[in-house]
Amino acid sequence: MKPDNIKIIPQWSKSKEDIWNEAFASLEDTPSSKKNRHIPFWKYAAVLLVAIILTGSVISQSYTVTEIAKRGSHLAVTLPDGSKVNLNADSRLTYKPYQWIISRNVELEGEAFFEVKQGKRFSVKSNQNKVNVLGTSFNIFSRPGNYRVTCLTGKVKVTTHNETTTLAPDMQLTYHNGKLTIKENINAGQSIGWIEDKFVFEGVPLVEVINEIERQYDIRVKADIPPGHVYTGNFSRATKPDMILEIIGKPFGIKFSIE
């Protein structure tokens, strides 16, 4: 009769550590008289196979791909499911390809335009902010002190500082200096003009405009910019930076120099 307190543990419920220990235990000879007994090659092979499987599993789960667009350049990225990402200058995208079938998660530093294929939830994490979508296109700008999401197609769910907002096409969420702003009926296409080297600014703090110029041309700009100055205008990266700086600075009486 089988005692009631005996539990039969299925093989597949054992931990990796249990399987590993049992594999090595099978090679040990407990009786002292069997110390010189020949151990079949297949046992060594079995232990080696277990080691390879466990090591490969750990490596594949932690393996991370990092895509970087340096200052002065852009980068086009294709993700494992065919989704497309365009990275703006001085931006970084990371993801784990071997976990992609289970979860489509990426992390972004900087700015990127996403064209997401239909499928499981697609998440973009930027600092304390997160975007969740199923299949859509949107632009994310995530720089220190400034976070902005613009929806072009589909719907985008944005969570920032424990507050969740759903964006439809031509809507934009901005979180700047602790203030959350939602805009509707905007020209969303302007937010991705940078892909074609065109930059449009509407009431943007002047210091942020200069920061963008520095990133696009990989230069350093020297100037004293009084707080509160905002700029509305546009420029193309085909124009020389010194000419752009002269045009931008003239209304404010500011002279910029390139270091």
PATIDO-771456 format. One record per residue (C-alpha): x, y, z; residue in one letter; residue number from 1. Coordinates in pm, 1 decimal. Layout:
// PATIDO-771456
NODE,c1,c2,c3,code,pos
NODE,X,Y,Z,A,NUM;
...
END
This chain:
// PATIDO-771456
NODE,c1,c2,c3,code,pos
NODE,0.0,0.0,0.0,M,1;
NODE,130.2,347.7,-91.0,K,2;
NODE,135.6,590.2,205.0,P,3;
NODE,-91.6,890.4,166.2,D,4;
NODE,186.2,1144.0,228.4,N,5;
NODE,404.8,1032.8,-61.8,I,6;
NODE,402.7,1273.7,-356.8,K,7;
NODE,509.4,1175.0,-704.6,I,8;
NODE,698.1,1465.4,-862.8,I,9;
NODE,685.1,1473.5,-1242.7,P,10;
NODE,1021.2,1507.4,-1418.3,Q,11;
NODE,926.9,1838.9,-1574.7,W,12;
NODE,860.7,2002.1,-1236.3,S,13;
NODE,1221.7,1967.9,-1125.3,K,14;
NODE,1438.3,2276.9,-1116.4,S,15;
NODE,1746.9,2326.2,-1332.7,K,16;
NODE,1961.3,2277.1,-1020.4,E,17;
NODE,1797.0,1937.3,-945.4,D,18;
NODE,1855.0,1812.6,-1299.8,I,19;
NODE,2215.2,1931.1,-1289.4,W,20;
NODE,2286.9,1760.7,-953.8,N,21;
NODE,2125.0,1434.0,-1062.5,E,22;
NODE,2328.1,1431.3,-1381.9,A,23;
NODE,2654.3,1453.7,-1188.0,F,24;
NODE,2534.8,1215.1,-919.6,A,25;
NODE,2487.6,946.8,-1183.7,S,26;
NODE,2862.8,955.4,-1248.3,L,27;
NODE,2958.9,887.6,-888.0,E,28;
NODE,3028.7,533.8,-763.6,D,29;
NODE,2927.1,502.3,-400.6,T,30;
NODE,3086.2,161.1,-325.7,P,31;
NODE,3463.3,191.1,-279.0,S,32;
NODE,3518.5,-136.9,-467.1,S,33;
NODE,3387.2,23.9,-787.3,K,34;
NODE,3626.6,317.7,-800.9,K,35;
NODE,3801.7,189.8,-1111.3,N,36;
NODE,3486.5,89.1,-1298.3,R,37;
NODE,3471.6,230.2,-1652.4,H,38;
NODE,3207.9,501.8,-1690.9,I,39;
NODE,3026.1,485.0,-2025.1,P,40;
NODE,3092.7,771.9,-2263.4,F,41;
NODE,2722.1,843.8,-2301.0,W,42;
NODE,2704.9,956.6,-1937.7,K,43;
NODE,2970.9,1219.8,-1997.2,Y,44;
NODE,2785.5,1323.9,-2310.1,A,45;
NODE,2460.4,1353.6,-2114.7,A,46;
NODE,2619.1,1579.4,-1853.2,V,47;
NODE,2777.9,1792.1,-2124.3,L,48;
NODE,2444.1,1823.2,-2301.9,L,49;
NODE,2274.0,1938.5,-1981.0,V,50;
NODE,2548.0,2198.5,-1928.4,A,51;
NODE,2510.8,2328.0,-2284.3,I,52;
NODE,2131.6,2351.1,-2256.2,I,53;
NODE,2141.2,2532.4,-1921.9,L,54;
NODE,2415.0,2772.1,-2030.2,T,55;
NODE,2245.5,2841.6,-2362.3,G,56;
NODE,1915.7,2909.7,-2188.9,S,57;
NODE,2071.7,3163.3,-1951.5,V,58;
NODE,2263.3,3338.3,-2231.1,I,59;
NODE,1965.3,3358.2,-2466.6,S,60;
NODE,1738.6,3501.0,-2195.9,Q,61;
NODE,1985.2,3776.8,-2106.6,S,62;
NODE,2119.3,3853.9,-2456.3,Y,63;
NODE,2042.2,4216.4,-2544.8,T,64;
NODE,2075.1,4401.2,-2875.1,V,65;
NODE,2159.5,4771.8,-2859.9,T,66;
NODE,2113.8,4996.4,-3163.6,E,67;
NODE,2275.7,5341.2,-3149.1,I,68;
NODE,2235.1,5645.4,-3372.7,A,69;
NODE,2534.1,5868.0,-3303.3,K,70;
NODE,2530.7,6247.1,-3300.4,R,71;
NODE,2504.1,6376.7,-3655.2,G,72;
NODE,2340.9,6059.9,-3792.6,S,73;
NODE,2013.7,5865.3,-3810.5,H,74;
NODE,1961.2,5488.4,-3805.5,L,75;
NODE,1689.9,5259.3,-3947.6,A,76;
NODE,1622.6,4939.8,-3747.5,V,77;
NODE,1409.8,4633.6,-3829.1,T,78;
NODE,1290.0,4438.0,-3523.3,L,79;
NODE,1243.9,4056.0,-3517.6,P,80;
NODE,872.5,4078.1,-3610.3,D,81;
NODE,931.8,4317.3,-3900.3,G,82;
NODE,836.5,4632.9,-3709.7,S,83;
NODE,1037.7,4936.6,-3820.3,K,84;
NODE,1214.6,5194.6,-3604.9,V,85;
NODE,1390.7,5511.3,-3718.0,N,86;
NODE,1632.4,5648.9,-3459.9,L,87;
NODE,1711.9,6019.3,-3452.0,N,88;
NODE,2060.4,6151.1,-3376.2,A,89;
NODE,2205.5,6068.9,-3032.9,D,90;
NODE,1947.1,5797.3,-2959.5,S,91;
NODE,1965.2,5440.0,-2831.8,R,92;
NODE,1727.0,5141.6,-2862.9,L,93;
NODE,1765.5,4812.2,-2671.6,T,94;
NODE,1568.8,4485.5,-2684.9,Y,95;
NODE,1603.6,4110.1,-2621.3,K,96;
NODE,1552.3,3919.5,-2950.0,P,97;
NODE,1521.7,3572.1,-2793.1,Y,98;
NODE,1227.4,3688.2,-2579.7,Q,99;
NODE,1050.4,3858.3,-2870.3,W,100;
NODE,800.0,3575.9,-2931.3,I,101;
NODE,685.6,3605.1,-2568.9,I,102;
NODE,695.7,3983.2,-2527.1,S,103;
NODE,772.3,4271.6,-2762.5,R,104;
NODE,953.4,4509.7,-2528.3,N,105;
NODE,1206.8,4779.5,-2613.8,V,106;
NODE,1376.3,5060.2,-2424.0,E,107;
NODE,1443.7,5399.5,-2579.6,L,108;
NODE,1676.9,5685.4,-2495.4,E,109;
NODE,1636.0,5981.0,-2729.4,G,110;
NODE,1391.8,6003.8,-3019.6,E,111;
NODE,1245.0,5743.3,-3254.5,A,112;
NODE,960.7,5685.7,-3497.7,F,113;
NODE,792.8,5343.8,-3467.8,F,114;
NODE,590.6,5154.7,-3728.7,E,115;
NODE,461.5,4854.2,-3534.5,V,116;
NODE,333.0,4535.7,-3697.8,K,117;
NODE,2.4,4394.8,-3573.8,Q,118;
NODE,50.6,4135.1,-3301.4,G,119;
NODE,96.5,4105.8,-2926.7,K,120;
NODE,132.3,4413.0,-2711.0,R,121;
NODE,432.1,4625.1,-2805.7,F,122;
NODE,587.2,4826.9,-2522.2,S,123;
NODE,837.3,5111.3,-2528.3,V,124;
NODE,994.4,5211.1,-2197.1,K,125;
NODE,1164.8,5549.4,-2158.2,S,126;
NODE,1281.0,5643.2,-1808.9,N,127;
NODE,961.7,5636.6,-1595.5,Q,128;
NODE,733.7,5650.8,-1899.3,N,129;
NODE,580.0,5367.5,-2099.7,K,130;
NODE,392.8,5331.7,-2428.7,V,131;
NODE,174.4,5027.7,-2510.7,N,132;
NODE,32.9,4952.9,-2857.0,V,133;
NODE,-81.6,4657.5,-3069.4,L,134;
NODE,-14.4,4788.0,-3419.3,G,135;
NODE,28.1,5155.2,-3500.7,T,136;
NODE,276.8,5429.7,-3588.2,S,137;
NODE,397.7,5696.1,-3345.9,F,138;
NODE,691.6,5917.1,-3255.9,N,139;
NODE,856.8,5934.4,-2912.6,I,140;
NODE,1084.8,6215.6,-2797.9,F,141;
NODE,1248.9,6129.2,-2465.4,S,142;
NODE,1523.1,6363.4,-2351.0,R,143;
NODE,1613.4,6480.9,-1997.7,P,144;
NODE,1324.2,6686.8,-1861.4,G,145;
NODE,1116.9,6649.6,-2177.7,N,146;
NODE,892.3,6362.3,-2292.4,Y,147;
NODE,662.7,6377.7,-2594.6,R,148;
NODE,453.3,6115.0,-2776.3,V,149;
NODE,275.8,6183.4,-3106.6,T,150;
NODE,27.4,5936.5,-3257.6,C,151;
NODE,12.5,5912.6,-3637.5,L,152;
NODE,-201.4,5599.6,-3690.5,T,153;
NODE,-393.1,5358.9,-3464.9,G,154;
NODE,-405.9,5420.4,-3090.9,K,155;
NODE,-129.6,5470.0,-2838.9,V,156;
NODE,-163.4,5418.1,-2463.8,K,157;
NODE,85.4,5631.1,-2271.6,V,158;
NODE,162.5,5590.5,-1901.5,T,159;
NODE,365.4,5869.4,-1746.6,T,160;
NODE,408.9,5925.5,-1373.3,H,161;
NODE,122.5,5683.6,-1290.5,N,162;
NODE,-122.8,5857.5,-1524.4,E,163;
NODE,-247.7,5675.9,-1837.5,T,164;
NODE,-372.8,5851.0,-2151.5,T,165;
NODE,-490.6,5703.3,-2482.8,T,166;
NODE,-390.7,5895.7,-2794.6,L,167;
NODE,-567.3,5878.7,-3131.9,A,168;
NODE,-420.6,6000.9,-3464.2,P,169;
NODE,-309.7,6367.0,-3464.3,D,170;
NODE,-292.0,6376.5,-3084.4,M,171;
NODE,18.1,6456.7,-2883.5,Q,172;
NODE,113.1,6413.5,-2517.8,L,173;
NODE,387.1,6626.6,-2363.2,T,174;
NODE,536.8,6601.3,-2014.9,Y,175;
NODE,769.1,6894.7,-1947.9,H,176;
NODE,891.0,7034.2,-1616.6,N,177;
NODE,632.1,6832.7,-1424.1,G,178;
NODE,339.3,6947.3,-1639.5,K,179;
NODE,129.6,6711.3,-1855.4,L,180;
NODE,-28.1,6855.6,-2172.3,T,181;
NODE,-254.0,6690.4,-2433.0,I,182;
NODE,-297.9,6844.2,-2779.5,K,183;
NODE,-554.6,6740.4,-3041.3,E,184;
NODE,-589.2,6801.8,-3415.9,N,185;
NODE,-221.2,6873.8,-3463.7,I,186;
NODE,-18.6,6815.1,-3779.3,N,187;
NODE,135.5,6488.6,-3660.7,A,188;
NODE,346.3,6459.7,-3974.3,G,189;
NODE,561.2,6750.7,-3857.4,Q,190;
NODE,680.5,6541.4,-3564.0,S,191;
NODE,860.3,6304.2,-3802.9,I,192;
NODE,996.0,6567.1,-4040.8,G,193;
NODE,1338.8,6490.1,-3893.0,W,194;
NODE,1341.2,6159.3,-4085.5,I,195;
NODE,1377.6,6370.3,-4401.8,E,196;
NODE,1613.0,6616.4,-4229.2,D,197;
NODE,1342.4,6879.8,-4181.8,K,198;
NODE,1284.1,7032.6,-3838.8,F,199;
NODE,978.9,7235.0,-3737.4,V,200;
NODE,948.6,7420.2,-3405.3,F,201;
NODE,638.1,7591.4,-3269.7,E,202;
NODE,685.9,7781.0,-2944.8,G,203;
NODE,977.8,7561.7,-2838.9,V,204;
NODE,1223.1,7688.7,-2573.3,P,205;
NODE,1524.3,7830.2,-2755.5,L,206;
NODE,1768.2,7620.4,-2554.5,V,207;
NODE,1596.6,7302.5,-2680.1,E,208;
NODE,1626.0,7421.9,-3040.1,V,209;
NODE,2000.0,7474.9,-2992.3,I,210;
NODE,2031.3,7130.4,-2831.9,N,211;
NODE,1869.2,6976.9,-3140.9,E,212;
NODE,2106.7,7162.7,-3373.2,I,213;
NODE,2402.1,7031.6,-3171.5,E,214;
NODE,2275.8,6674.1,-3204.8,R,215;
NODE,2202.8,6696.1,-3577.9,Q,216;
NODE,2538.1,6848.2,-3675.6,Y,217;
NODE,2749.7,6693.1,-3398.3,D,218;
NODE,2875.4,7034.3,-3288.3,I,219;
NODE,2895.8,7243.4,-2971.3,R,220;
NODE,2724.4,7582.4,-2967.7,V,221;
NODE,2834.8,7858.1,-2731.2,K,222;
NODE,2593.5,8134.9,-2629.9,A,223;
NODE,2420.6,8292.9,-2332.1,D,224;
NODE,2050.2,8218.2,-2373.9,I,225;
NODE,1820.9,8406.3,-2133.7,P,226;
NODE,1545.0,8189.3,-1984.0,P,227;
NODE,1197.7,8222.6,-2129.5,G,228;
NODE,1300.2,8265.3,-2494.0,H,229;
NODE,1090.5,8046.1,-2726.6,V,230;
NODE,1135.1,7991.0,-3098.8,Y,231;
NODE,896.4,7925.3,-3388.2,T,232;
NODE,1047.0,7834.7,-3723.0,G,233;
NODE,1206.3,7555.1,-3922.0,N,234;
NODE,1531.0,7450.7,-4083.8,F,235;
NODE,1673.4,7178.3,-4306.1,S,236;
NODE,1987.9,6984.8,-4223.6,R,237;
NODE,2108.9,7063.5,-4574.8,A,238;
NODE,2169.6,7420.7,-4453.4,T,239;
NODE,2503.9,7497.1,-4289.3,K,240;
NODE,2479.6,7522.7,-3908.8,P,241;
NODE,2641.8,7866.5,-3884.1,D,242;
NODE,2376.9,8008.7,-4118.4,M,243;
NODE,2095.9,7846.5,-3917.4,I,244;
NODE,2233.7,7987.3,-3592.2,L,245;
NODE,2256.4,8335.6,-3742.1,E,246;
NODE,1891.2,8322.8,-3855.5,I,247;
NODE,1769.1,8187.8,-3521.5,I,248;
NODE,1967.9,8431.9,-3310.0,G,249;
NODE,1883.0,8752.9,-3498.5,K,250;
NODE,1528.1,8806.2,-3355.1,P,251;
NODE,1667.1,8765.8,-3002.1,F,252;
NODE,1981.7,8971.1,-3055.6,G,253;
NODE,2192.6,8665.9,-2972.0,I,254;
NODE,2515.1,8570.7,-3146.6,K,255;
NODE,2602.2,8203.6,-3143.3,F,256;
NODE,2947.4,8056.8,-3199.4,S,257;
NODE,3046.5,7700.5,-3285.9,I,258;
NODE,3319.5,7551.8,-3069.5,E,259;
END
